[in-house]
Each structure stands twice: as C-alpha cells, then as structure tokens.
Amino acid sequence: MAYYSVAASSSFSPACVVLSAAVVVKESCLSSSFVQTGSRQLENGFLPLSVKAFSSSSTRRNWISRNSAKQRDDTLVASADTVSTETGKFPLQHILEAQQFDTELLNSIFQVAREMEEVERNSEGSQVLKGYLMATLFYEPSTRTRLSFESAMKRLGGEVLTTENAREFSSAAKGETLEDTMRTVEGYSDIIVLRHFESGAARKAAAVSNIPVINAGDGPGQHPTQALLDMYTIQREIGHLDNIKVGLVGDLANGRTVRSLAYLLAKYTGVQIYFVAPDVVKMKDDIKQYLTSRNVHWEESSDLLEVAANCDVVYQTRIQRERFGDRVDLYNEARGKYIVDTKVMSMLPEHGVILHPLPRLDEITVEVDSDPRAAYFRQAKNGLYIRMALLKLLLQGY
C-alpha cells in the first residue's frame, strides 16, 4: 500500500488525520502551499487526482482548497511538457481539447491503451479503479462515446452514474445552469464525462469543477477523446503517424471530430491533409490557419477519387442534420455529395484504411464493410482502450 503525504493550506484545521492506507497529514506541513501524493505534486492547493485513501468522496472534497476562479482557469489546459511516466505523474487535470497534447504525452497514452487491450482480453478484468465513481452527463445523444466510457469504467472495477438525456431529463429542463449542475454532480462522483450541445461548455464546466472533467464532445467545438482514438487507430493500422496523407471528408464545418483530429495530426512531421467537403460545410479558417502556422501541408479538393488514390487514411464523416437548424435546403445540398463506395475503395492503396467516427447514414455504403481496409468498427473498439487509459491516468496516474 502506498504512503501518501498530504500538505495543504493553513485553512485546514486537523493536526493529524490517519486514513486508510497510512495517510498522514502532519501539523508541520499545514502551512505549505502544495499538495503532494507520493511523487506527484499539484500546486496551488488543488487536490491530486489520484488520492483515493480518503474513505469517501465527501471527506476528500472537504480537504480541497477553494481557490479563486482565475487559479482554476489557469490549470484547465495544463502543459504536457512535464509528463513523466517514471514518477507516475499525469500532467493534465481535465481533458478538454486536442491542443493539450504533445507527441510525448500522446505516445504515453497510447502505451497505456495497449496495456488496456490486455486488460480487456483478461476474463478476470481489473480492479484498479475499484471504489471510484464516474458520472456521465450527456446533453446530446450518444451510443459509442457514452457506452465505451461506461464500459471502460466498469472493466477497471469502477462504478457509473449516468443520465442519457441530461438536456431533457435533468434539472437543466428546469433552468439549472451547467455550472450549478457540475458543482452538484462532483459531490457524487470522482470524475465527470460531459457531452454538451454548446461549443466551449466543457471549459465552463471544468472552471468550476474540483474533479476531472472529460469533454465527450461540445457542440461543433471539439471531441478530444475521439481524436485520441482516431490517432491510436491510425498508428495501429498504418504503423506510424509521421509522413502520412489523410483525407478528411464530409461535414468539416460542423464536425468536432475532424477539428480535433486536425490539431493532433499537426503534432507530427510530414503530414499532409486533404479537405473534401461540400461548399456549405467546408473546413473553417481557424483550422486552416493553425495548420499553416504549424507548417502542415493542406489543400482542398472536390475529387474524392483522386484524394483516395493518394491517401493512407480517408476519414469520412456524416453531414450533421442537427447542425443546420431550419436550413433543410442547405442540408439537402450537402448530403450525399461524397460517398465512399466500392469505386472509391478501388482507388485506395492496399495499405490504406477508411475511418469514420460513426454513426453513418449513407456516406459509406454497406458493401465497403467487408473490405479489410474498412477500419471504422475496429476504430470504435479502440475507443474503449483509449478511454480506459484516460480514466486510469486521470484518477491514478501512470
């Protein structure tokens, strides 16, 4: 059993507290301005993400230093420069956007994900997160993301509190703010997975949360865990992430998955990206400008066959009806223009793969499913391993 030394601000009154597993808070440490767990340290009095020696969530949260909103905000997107698997430290408090990651941190997450593949194959499972509770708050529909997170938590021995349609079946329907919901739910759980219909909602939630928040998609903003599993899938399928050519196809204006993926692709050298989209849903300028600033070659094309012939990865997405509001005419204009079918597959290199974040409508024909290069269901399975890795890392470190 690990020994935890916990030091906090002078506002903590107990001189000595002994908790499960030899957890000692010494009077001489009470004036310190840091909290330390083993070799892991978080400044400004924030609770270490891995402290589980406390006998209950409410007891643990009574020890959290109530820092100002500005101090919280400064830690939302922590630098990944300090990642160290040797000390067990995971540098991020929340998973909010793809920009949080660098290649070193990505590689370390992928390594843990590979370990989770073995855990999942082991019929006995794992109890590494026994005693932890994960709350899933989904204000938009989800199948793969919600179920894979819940499966990940249970496969690691944890438990789940869930609401499938928080927009309708929670106090949000009564007018409760997201911030108040987060402050409430953090009292019942150890980590929160949030999907919301507004871009930037995950950052708002994390700003008031004293436990880890994972962005499971915020409107047309970002979907960082999807991008992580996409990159993991590309690495597993192609064998490397440098010097690859990727075609991003479909609804690029509203697609949070392709936005997050573009940010991560830009971390690697020699990457070339091709945008193939109807005029009404072309990739937005902020992503193009970011790629240019990172010296990533990108270009737009209207010829899916040509792009498929030149790419290692074709990442297809659906045209998102829910993002068009009343503009049904624009939706109909965009839908069905670019479809991956057997003709496209005939152009794709033998080593290439087709990815899709799912769900699909008619943008990939069912005839493609039997082609071994159709990797989208393997991609969905990889989401389990990535999310198992993230839950373990956020709650316990390496």
N, C-alpha and C positions, 0 to 999 in steps of 0.2 A: 504494500500500500504506500502510495506516495505521501511525502511530507509537504504540506503547504504552509508557507509563511505568508500571512496576510497583514499588510500595514495600510492604514487609511488615515484620513484627516482627523484632526483633533475633535471633530464633532462626534466621533464615535465614543460612547461612554464606557462600555465594558473594559475592564482592565485585562481580563484574561478569559477567553472563551475556548472551551475544548469541544470540538465537534467530532463527527465520525471520521475515522482515519487520522487521528493525530493532527488535527488542525489547531494551531495555537496562534492567538493574537496577543502579542506582548505589549505591556504598557509602555515600554520604552520606545516602541515603534509608532505610537499613535500620532505623533506629530509629523510623520513622514508624508510626503505628497505623492506617493506612488502605491500601486497595488501589485504585488508580485506573487505568482504562483509557480513554484519550482523555479525554472529558469526563464519563465515567461513574465513579461512586465508590460503593463499598460500605464501610461502617465495620466496625470490629472485626476486620479482617484476613480477612474472607470473600473467597473468590475471585470476581472478576467473572464473570458468566455468559457474557460474550462473548469471553473470552480464548481465541483459537484459534491464537495464534502459537506456543504450545508444540508441540513436534514429536510428542508422544504424550500419551495420557491419563494414563499413569503418571507421566510427567515433570511434567505440570501438577499432579497431585494431591500430588506431593511438596512443592509450594510452598504448600499450603493450611495456614493457621494452624489448629491444633487447639483451637478454642475450647471452652468448657465447654458442657454440655448446656443450661444456662439461657440462654447467649448465643444458641445456635442457636434455642431455642424463641422467644425474643423477636423473631426475624426471620421466623418462619414465616408470619405473616399481616401482611405489611408494609403500611403505609399507602399508599393510592393518591394521597394529596394532593400528592406530589412529581412526578407524571407530567409529563414534558416531552419532546415529540417533537422539539423544536428541538435539544436536547442529545443525543438518541438514547437517553436513559435509559428503561428499563422498570423500574418500581418494585417488581415482585414477583419473589421468588426461586422460589417454588413456587406452583402453582395448586391450592388445597385446598378452598375453599368460596366460595360466592357472596357472602358478606359482605365479601370482599376488595375488591370493585369499587365504584367510584362512577361517575356518569354520564360524567364526563370520560374516565376510563380505558376505559369501555365504548365510547364513541364512537371513541376512538383505535384500539381493537382492531378495530372494525367497518370503519374506514377501511383498515386493513391487509388485512382479509379481502376487501374489494373489490379491492384490488390483486392478491390471490392468485387471484381469479376470472380475471383477465387472464393471470396466470402459467399457470394450468391450461389456458386456451384456446390458449396458445402451444405449438405442437407441439415446439419445441426445449426446453421446460421451463426449469428454473433450476438453477444450481449453487451457490446461496447458502449451502447447508449441506453442501457437499462436505467430506468429512473428519470429519463428526460421526457418532456412533453413538447411536441411540435404542434402549433396552431396553423391551419391553412385557411386563409381568408381570401376567397375568390369572388370578386365583384363582376367577373366576366366568365363565360362558360369555358370549361377546360376538361379534357379527358386525359391526355398523356401527361401533362405537367403536374396536375393535381395528384393523379393516381401514382405516378412514378415517385413523387416526393413522399407520399404516404407509404408506398411500398418500401422505399429506401429507409424510412424511419423504422418501420416495423422489422425489416430484415436486420437492422442493427440493434434490435432489442428495445427500441423506444416506443412511445405511445403517441396517438394522434387525436387532436381536437379539430373538428372540421366543420365548415359551412360551405355548401356547394354554390349557393347563390346569395352572397352577402348583400348584394345590392337590393334584393327583394326580401330576403328572409333574415335580416339582422336589424339592429336599431338604426342603420343607415336609412331605412324606409321611413323612420320617424324623424329624420333630420339630424341624426347624430353626426358630428364631424369625424373624418378619418382619424385625426389626432386623438380625439377622445376615445375612439374605438381601440386604437393602439395602446393607449395608456391603461385601458381596462384589460385587454387580452393579455398584455405582458404579465399581468398578475396571475394568470392561469397557466402560463407556459414558459418554456425556456428558449424558444426560437419561433419566429413567425415567418411564414411564406405568404407573400401578398401578391395577388393579381388585381389590377385596378384598370378602370376604363380611361383614366386621365394620365397623360404624359407627365412625368415628374412626381407622381403620387408616392412612389417608393422612397424617394428622397425626403418628402414631407413626413412620411411615417417613421423613417429612421431618425429624423431630427428629434423626435420626442420619445424614442424607444430606448430603454436600457438593456434590452436583449437583442440578439442578432435579428436583422430583417433581411430576407432574401426577396429580391424583385423577381417575381414569376411572370412579368410582363405588365407594362404600364401603358395602356392605350397604344398609340402609334410610336411610342418612345423607344424603349429598349426591352430586350429579353436576354439578359446576360447568361443565364444558365443554359438556354437553348444554344447560344453561340458557343459556349464551352463544349457542349456535347457534339455540336457540329464539327468543331476543330478536332476533337478527340476522334470522331468518326473518320474524318479525312486522314488523320495520322494513321489510324488502324487500317484503313482501306488502301491508301496510296503509299504509305510508308514514311512520309516526310511532309513537312509543312513549308519548307523553303522551296523557292523556284517552282511554284505550281501556278496553273492557269485555272481561274474559276469564273464560270458564267453565272451571274445572278439574274434570275428570270421571273417575270410576273409583276406583282404589286410591290414595287420598290419604294413608292412614296409612303405607303401606309404600313409596310411590313417591318415590324420591330425586329424580327429575326435577322433580316438581311442587313439592317443598320448595325446591330451588334456584331454580326459576323464580319462586316467590313472593317470595323475597328480592330478586331482581333487579327484578321488577315494582314493588316498593315504592320503588325509587330514583326513579321518575318521578311526575309530578304528574297528578292527576285520574284515576288508575287505579281501576277497580272490579273486584273479584274475586268470582266466584260459585263456591261449592263444591257439587258434586253427587256424592254418594257413598253407597253402601250403609252402613247403620248400623255394621257391623263394621269398616269401613275409612275412617271419616271423618277429615278433616284434624285433626292433633294440635294441642293447645292452644298449644304453643310458637310455631307459625307464626301462629296467630290473634292471640296476644298481641303478636308482633313487628309484624304489620300494623297493629294498633290503635295501637301506640306510634309508628308512622310516619304515623298519620292516613290510612291506606288504608281505604277503604270495602270491607267484605267481608260476605257473607251466605251462609247455607246454604240450599239448595233441594232439593226432591225431584222437581221438574218440569223435566226436561231440555228439553222442547219450549219452555217459557217462557223458559228461560235462553238457548237457541239463538236465539230471536227477538230477544233484547236484546243479544247479544254480537257483538263484532268477531272474536273468536277463541274457538273451542271446542277445548280441549286435552284430548283423550281419552287414557286410559291403560288398560292391561290389568289385570285382577285377578291379582296375582302369586302363583301357586300355591306357589312355593318359599318364601314368607314365612309360610305357615300351619302348617308342620310337620305334625303328625299331625291337626290340626283340619280334616279334609276337609269336615266338616259346615259349618263357617264359610265355607270357600272356595266350596262349592256355593251357600250362601246369598247370597254376594256376586256371583258370576259371572252375567253375562247380564242384570243388572237394568237397566243403562243402555247402550243400543246406539245408535250413530249410523247411521241408515239413511236412505232417501230421504224419509221423513216428517220427520225432523229437518232434512234439507237443505232441505226446502220452507219451513221456518221461518227458516232462517239468512239474514241480509241478503245482498244481492248482493255487497257488498264484503267479506263475512266469509270466514273460512278455517277449515278443520278441520286441526288439528295432532295428531300422535301421535309419541312418541319411538321407537315400534316396538321389538320385534316386536308385531304384533297377533294376536289369536286370532279371536274373533267379535264384538268390541266395535265394529268398523266393518265394515259389510257391503261386499262387493266391488263392489256396484252403485254405491257412492259414488265409487269410484276414478276414474271417467270425468268426474266433475264438476270443472270448473276450480277450484273452491274447495277441493278436496281437495289440500292442500299438503304432505302428510306425506312424499312421496318427494322433493319439492324441498327440504324441511326436512332430510332425510337427506343430500342432496348438499351443502347448506350446511355440514354438519359438516366436510366436507373443507376448506373455505375457512377456517373458524374455527380448525381445528387446524393448518393450515399457518401461519396468522398467529401462533398461540401458540408454535409451535416456533421460528419465526423470531425472535419478540420475546424469548423466554426465553434463546435462545442467542446472539443478536446485537444485540438492541435494535432501535430504530426505524431 
